[in-house]
Amino acid sequence: MPAPPYDCTRCGACCLNPPENVAEGYSEYVEIEARDGLRAKPELVRRYARERDGRLHMRITSDQRCLALAGRVGQRVRCSIYHERPSPCRRVHAGSDLCRRYRRDQNIDRRSC
């Protein structure tokens, strides 16, 4: 029987600061690019973004989650700004090499979500 497809609504691994960033003390891990729709919504920028060195990045919580991530990683999650999410977030595709790397980093098995 083939493995089920990757389910982003049950995972959330790509919404966590990668371990190598944490080890280096780097907490601004998703830059909001100039063309991203999020920039056009000041209320979202105030809530979800942080400026550092003249650039906007997504805010993360003390447990290294993107502030826009709702739910429990590996069980049931959703992005509260999905339609305005930054370009780096849009580049992660279910089942891609990057997706699988983030899942490995968080010990999330494909079969479990």
HUHUVEN-V356195 format. One record per helix or strand of 2 or more residues. SS is the DSSP state (H for helix, E for strand). FROM is the first residue (numbers start at 1). TO is the last residue. Records with the same first field share a line. If there is no record, write none. Layout:
SS->FROM-TO / FROM-TO
This chain:
H->8-10 / 13-15 / 19-23 / 37-40 / 42-48 / 82-84 / 87-90 / 97-105 / 110-112
E->49-52 / 55-58 / 65-66 / 69-72 / 76-79
